[in-house]
Amino acid sequence: NNYINLRFAWLAWVAAGIFFLLGGFSLYTLLRPGAANDTHGHDHRISWASLLALGVPLALGVLIPSQPLGAEAVDGSISTTTTVSAGSATTFAIAPEYRNALDWLRVFSATSDFSTLEGQPADVTGFVYREPGTPEDEFLAARFTISCCVADASAIGLPVIWEGTPELAQGAWVQVKGTIAVQNHDGETRPVLHAESVDLVDQPEHPYLYP
């Protein structure tokens, strides 16, 4: 969940199954009766260097908890726009209160008259991100989107206006409920989310959004 798009998770399970079978076959080959006499004079002992080369990555993968990309992984500014994709028609079919940050940015990009969005209810979850110079009462409800894996991750954010913003820690996961309002933002007229409540929440089980 922290490294790849969910639609490719089955590939990881298939690979794990194949490696399990290969490991089982190798173990059977080593332990079966007469295996010690099948070396034909060759030394098949595994060196300590080989064991370390295999063991260190495995140990790191097991012992170090995996972490999803968050505020500390943002490199540069977060995008508050997104291109209109083939999924936009489906996005408009989603009730406003069920749209995530990516859905809203798609709606913004596909809407020519922002006044039609005024007052629509919104309920989004994201991590808090504030760029230098951001007004005190503003933050981005941010998420990373990934198409394949974290190597192609891209950070997006929905602008939120909330009077309690200074109390929010950078990177904290929050659930934001409020309404969409159209106002001047970064020198242009754009929709923003005026929050009525901002609650701290646990990191979602699936922290990424998938375009």
C-alpha positions in Angstrom: 0.0 0.0 0.0 2.9 2.4 0.7 4.9 1.7 -2.5 2.7 0.6 -5.5 -0.6 1.3 -7.1 -3.3 -1.0 -5.7 -4.2 -2.3 -9.1 -0.7 -3.9 -9.4 -0.8 -5.5 -5.9 -1.6 -8.9 -7.5 1.8 -8.8 -9.3 3.6 -8.6 -5.9 1.6 -11.6 -4.6 2.4 -13.5 -7.8 6.1 -12.7 -7.4 6.1 -13.7 -3.8 4.5 -17.0 -4.7 7.1 -17.7 -7.4 9.9 -16.9 -5.0 8.3 -19.1 -2.3 8.2 -22.0 -4.8 11.8 -21.4 -5.9 12.9 -21.3 -2.3 11.0 -24.5 -1.5 12.5 -26.3 -4.4 16.0 -25.2 -3.5 15.5 -26.3 0.1 14.3 -29.7 -1.1 17.3 -30.0 -3.4 19.7 -29.3 -0.5 18.0 -31.6 2.1 17.0 -34.5 0.0 18.9 -37.8 0.6 22.0 -38.0 -1.5 22.3 -34.3 -2.2 25.7 -34.2 -0.6 26.9 -36.7 -3.2 25.6 -34.7 -6.2 28.2 -31.9 -6.1 30.5 -33.7 -8.6 33.5 -32.4 -6.9 32.4 -28.7 -6.9 32.2 -26.6 -3.8 28.6 -25.3 -3.5 29.0 -23.6 -0.1 27.6 -20.1 0.1 30.1 -17.4 1.1 29.5 -15.0 4.0 29.6 -12.1 1.4 26.7 -13.7 -0.5 24.7 -14.2 2.7 25.2 -10.6 3.6 24.2 -9.4 0.1 20.9 -11.3 0.5 20.4 -10.9 4.2 20.9 -7.2 4.7 18.1 -6.0 2.3 15.8 -8.7 3.7 16.5 -7.6 7.2 15.9 -3.9 6.4 12.7 -4.7 4.6 11.3 -6.7 7.6 12.7 -4.6 10.5 12.2 -1.0 9.2 8.5 -0.1 9.1 7.3 1.1 5.7 6.2 4.7 5.4 4.1 6.3 2.7 5.1 9.6 1.1 4.0 12.6 3.1 4.8 16.3 3.6 8.5 15.7 4.1 8.6 14.1 0.6 7.2 17.1 -1.2 9.9 18.5 -3.5 9.0 22.0 -4.5 5.4 23.3 -4.7 2.3 21.2 -4.6 0.0 21.3 -7.7 -3.4 22.8 -7.1 -4.6 22.0 -10.6 -4.8 18.8 -12.6 -5.3 17.9 -16.3 -8.8 16.8 -17.3 -8.7 13.1 -18.0 -11.1 10.6 -19.4 -12.4 10.0 -15.9 -13.7 13.5 -15.5 -17.3 12.5 -16.6 -17.2 9.9 -13.9 -15.9 12.4 -11.4 -18.9 14.7 -12.1 -21.2 11.8 -11.3 -19.7 11.5 -7.8 -21.8 13.5 -5.3 -19.8 16.5 -4.0 -19.6 15.3 -0.4 -17.9 12.1 -1.6 -15.3 13.6 -3.9 -11.6 13.4 -2.8 -9.0 16.1 -3.4 -8.2 14.7 -6.9 -11.8 14.6 -7.8 -12.3 18.2 -6.8 -9.2 19.4 -8.8 -10.6 17.5 -11.9 -13.9 19.3 -11.4 -12.2 22.6 -11.1 -10.2 22.0 -14.3 -13.3 20.9 -16.3 -15.6 23.8 -15.1 -15.7 27.0 -17.1 -18.1 28.8 -14.6 -16.9 28.4 -11.1 -20.0 30.0 -9.7 -21.8 26.7 -10.4 -19.7 25.2 -7.6 -20.4 27.9 -5.0 -21.7 26.4 -1.8 -21.3 22.7 -2.7 -20.5 20.6 0.3 -17.0 19.0 0.5 -15.5 16.3 2.8 -11.9 15.5 2.0 -9.0 13.8 3.8 -5.4 14.8 3.3 -2.2 15.8 5.1 -1.5 19.4 6.0 1.0 21.2 3.8 1.8 24.9 4.1 4.3 26.5 1.7 6.4 29.5 2.7 4.5 32.7 2.5 1.1 31.0 2.8 -1.5 33.2 4.6 -2.0 32.2 8.2 -5.5 30.9 7.7 -4.7 28.7 4.7 -3.3 25.3 4.1 -3.4 22.6 1.5 -5.3 19.3 2.1 -2.6 17.3 0.2 -2.3 13.8 -1.2 0.2 12.0 -3.4 -1.1 10.5 -6.6 0.7 7.5 -8.2 0.0 5.8 -11.5 2.4 2.8 -11.1 4.5 3.3 -8.0 6.1 5.9 -5.8 8.7 6.6 -8.5 6.1 8.5 -10.5 4.4 10.1 -7.4 3.0 13.6 -7.8 1.7 15.8 -4.9 -1.6 17.6 -5.3 -3.5 19.8 -2.8 -6.9 21.4 -2.3 -6.7 25.0 -0.9 -8.4 25.2 2.5 -9.3 28.3 4.4 -9.5 27.6 8.2 -9.0 30.0 11.1 -7.3 27.3 13.2 -4.6 26.6 10.6 -1.7 27.9 12.8 -2.5 25.1 15.3 -2.1 22.3 12.6 1.2 20.5 12.4 2.8 20.2 9.0 2.1 16.7 7.7 -0.7 15.9 10.1 -3.6 14.0 8.5 -6.9 15.8 8.7 -10.5 15.4 7.6 -11.9 18.7 6.3 -15.6 19.4 6.0 -17.0 22.6 4.6 -18.2 24.2 1.4 -16.7 25.4 -1.8 -16.3 29.2 -2.3 -15.0 31.1 -5.2 -12.5 33.9 -4.3 -9.2 35.4 -5.3 -6.5 32.9 -4.7 -2.9 33.5 -5.7 -3.9 36.3 -8.0 -6.7 34.5 -9.8 -10.3 33.7 -9.1 -10.5 30.1 -8.1 -12.6 27.8 -5.9 -11.3 27.0 -2.4 -12.7 25.0 0.4 -13.9 27.0 3.3 -13.7 24.6 6.3 -16.4 24.3 8.9 -14.5 21.7 10.8 -10.9 20.2 10.6 -10.4 17.1 12.6 -7.1 15.2 13.1 -7.4 11.6 11.8 -5.2 8.5 11.4 -3.3 8.1 8.2 -5.7 6.3 5.7 -5.0 2.6 5.0 -4.5 3.6 1.4 -2.7 7.0 1.5 -2.5 7.6 -2.2 -5.0 8.6 -4.9 -4.9 6.9 -8.2 -5.5 8.9 -11.4 
